[in-house]
Amino acid sequence: NQVLEMFDHAYSNYMEHAYPADELMPLTCRGRVRGQEPSRGDVDDALGKFSLTLIDTLDTLVVLNKTKEFEEAVKKVIKDVNLDNDIVVSVFETNIRVLGGLLGGHSVAIMLKEKGEYMQWYNGELLHMAKELGYKLLPAFNTTSGLPYPRVNLKFGVRHPEARTGTETDTCTACAGTLILEFAALSRFTGTSIFEEYARKALDFIWEKRQRSSNLVGVTINIHTGDWVRKDSGVGAGIDSYYEYLLKAYVLLGDDSFLERFNTHYDAIMRYISQPPLLLDVHIHKPMLNARTWMDSLLAFFPGLQVLKGDIRPAIETHEMLYQVIKKHNFLPEAFTTDFRVHWAQHPLRPEFAESTYFLYKAATGDPYYLEVGKTLIENLNKYARVPCGFAAMKDVRTGSHEDRMDSFFLAEMFKYLYLLFADKEDMIFDIEDYIFTTEAHLLPLWLSTTNQTISKKNTTTEYTELDDSNFDWTCPNTQILFPNDPMFAQSIREPLKNVVDKSCPRGISRAEESLGSGPKPPLRARDFMASNPEHLEILKKMGVSLIHLKDGRVQLVQHAVQAASSLDAEDGLRFMQEMIELSSQQQKEQQLPPRAVQIVSHPFFGRVVLTAGPAQFGMDLSKHKAGTRGFVATVKPYNGCSEITNPEAVKEKIGLMQRGQCMFAEKARNIQKAGAIGGIVIDDNEGSSSDTAPLFQMAGDGKNTDDITIPMLFLFNKEGNIILDAIREYEAVEVLLSDKAKDRDLEMENMDQKLSENDSHKQNSEEAPSASQDVAAVSEEPEEGENSDVTDPDSLSPADTASDSVSISNQDSFVPETEEAGAPEPAYTQGDHQPQEQTTETESNSKVNWDNKVQPMESILADWNEDIEAFEMMEKDEL
């Protein structure tokens, strides 16, 4: 019932405030229309002005037994949705969300029609729309390889003068390999074989291009040549659903070759990538070497896939590890390190962990532990993500700040899996076992396997690979008998992992030490390294790491794995280099102040809206005052706060709101402190500025001693600041909390407010109150364009100071090169992934003020700003 109530809250707000737009913006209570909002880069490629969220949610309505709402929704889609828009969309996202949504809707529509109560008027209209969309996606496959272009224009296709797309050369493996379920289902439903043929051709090409010695595939592939552009391999972003669709294509289509391919890849995954409970990316040519020291949240689907495969033990282990990370951070961060620190802090309400929880619960034949996990997910969503107009993505799980975003997959998948987790058989109006889930959780009927089989099932897999027959079971596992009879089986696997997140285990004997029989010997750690220590230099040499003294006094480290004493020493060298990058990155972060939070705690928000704020280098340090500063806000007069405050009676014991500009930040702080304010918020005067499109802003002092400033000061960009100003206009008395991170909502006051609202017919229910909210948070760590560069720019790492020598790190690894690539340097690990959080420190001054020699010239500041803007644009481009 709680899941149903949450779904109603999200769905009704989308229909009321956003439809027919593609997505709901839950903080500002309006629809996201592409072109009318600031671009979010590749993220916006899912939006095609085709009411994305409604189409994506169709079959969820039936799973949740909302058949009347489903019937109304189908009529709206048929009447309102236009697929012939001049807009460039992602082939992958459009396939799994829109084509999959139409096919899932059609699947349950014909099922309801057969039952005889609902949808009696339905005549395959959704299938006709799906076929129309299928033909609009086909031009993307016009390549010699058969791999599709990553984007297509719904109206003009690709490479057409008006298409504005078709020049791309690369696509991700998942993008090209996650088509077979939807395209084959479209062919089977309609009898038109071309869709299945194209999807199979793309899958065949990827299989041909796998790295033959490791049987792994890379993340990014050239759609024309088939060359691997990014040669790291894992089970997360960029590859995830390729593996999923191989196994599910076997289930849906009954073609043995898909199972052979999946099992071959799965064997390689368990051999190289799986390091229970971790799943770490490796290089396809050097699979014994880790490619990065962090994991992304998309790999959370993998335990669920392992359940379908029948490999339960590692599924339980990885799922438990992920659950411990969630308990630590409330949500699964977009990426987190091997010691479970936040790497990328966003969480866009992804459903993959809920998906795996559901499948493990089914496999565990009702182990109540997984119901407790589901309960935790529900509580966290309600406690931290729920806002008056829906559920808002987390911009930063550390501060609890929100993003004005509610992706369509939240309705399509999250509520479907949570409902199925808690539903009994009698709660379902149809048998879910008759369907298979796509990667977007859309339902395709299993009877398609015997319908319109226009593709010959020629087994080409075994023609060019030797397979271990013991790895192949030609049936799908029965979830009723997966678990041994021992009811404590799952618990015995989970128990050792209970503290894995909170405690970091000491490193045991390395493989090199084990082979030498020399017993445990602590390796050289980056934090202990001294460039002047001869013993340390000898260890580096053995690991293939050379040391270069730069002219500016710094020391650069370069690893050539081929020069290492052995492959095991090379692996130790890689580990040392990764540690050094982590250390360098961490030291740079420690010199920067972390983001702060402004939380609106008064009616009707009660802490549900959290704005990310830039810190000040002066005044009260909020990280040392855990309770923060709480008070009502008041607008300062004069609004710039640059002279004596003329309304001290309004500002006293309140938090002063000021506009940026015309004087130094510290001067503003002194003026409002003198007027009796308990804190200050400076709002950017640059119209439309937002932390969505600008790095986190850090307020600098004025070059003088600022110890006299004792109140906390925070900076909000224009968009966030307007949220508070709008709230003042709407509700007059607005109370906020300034803190280092968001605090729990005031549930007691919220409940009291709801009771008062129920008794007062003139008051609007607090759940329906307009949301004065925001779409911002700190810029989190993002991968840089040079993600696979062989040499790291010494300036980009803020090198660690060790033994008075600065150390920069680079890597030119050509270890175990392929024959055809002899001598070509291969990156040993993804270095761009360690880009620290970007912050901008600026001072304010009137342009008429005379600058003394201690102040940067205006030209220098403008140059710095331009560099910041260029860096951010590059980061935004590479964000996905």
Secondary structure, 3 states (H helix, E strand, C coil): CHHHHHHHHHHHHHHHHHCCCCEEECCCCEEECCCCCCCCHHHHHHCCCCCHHHHHHHHHHHHCCCHHHHHHHHHHHHHHCCCCCCCEEEHHHHHHHHHHHHHHHHHHHHHHHHHCCCCCCCCCHHHHHHHHHHHHHHHHHCCCCCCCCCEEECCCECCCCCCCCCCCCEEEHHHHHCCHHHHHHHHHHHCCCHHHHHHHHHHHHHHHCCECCCCECCCEEECCCCCEEECEECCCCCCHHHHHHHHHHHHHHCCHHHHHHHHHHHHHHHHHHEECCEECCEECCCCCCECCCEEEHHHHHHHHHHHHHCCHHHHHHHHHHHHHHHHHHCCCCCEEECCCCEEECCECCCCHHHHHHHHHHHHCCCCCHHHHHHHHHHHHHHHHHEECCEECEEEECCCCEEECCECHHHHHHHHHHHHHHHCCHHHCCCCHHHEEECCCCCEEEHHHHHCCCCCCCCCCHHHCCCCCHHHCCCCCCCHHHCCCCCCCHHHHHHHHHCCCCCCCCCCCCCHHHHHHCCCCCCCCCHHHCCCCCHHHHHHHHHCCEEEEECCCCCEEEEECHHHCCCHHHHHHHHHHHHHHHHHHHHHHHHCCCCCEEEEECCCCCCCCEEEEEECECCCCCHHHCCCCEEEEEEECCCCCCCCCCCCHHHHCCCEEEEECCCCCHHHHHHHHHHCCCCEEEEECCCCCCCCCCCCEEEECCCCCCCCCCCCCEEEECHHHHHHHHHHHHHHCCCEEEEECCCCCCCHHHHHHHHHHHHHCCCCCCHHHCCCCCCCCCCCCCCCCCCCCCCCCCHHHCCCEEECCEEEEEEECECCCCCHHHCCCCECCCCCHHHCCCCEEEECCCCCCCCCCCCCCCHHHHHHHHHHHHHHHHHHHHCCC
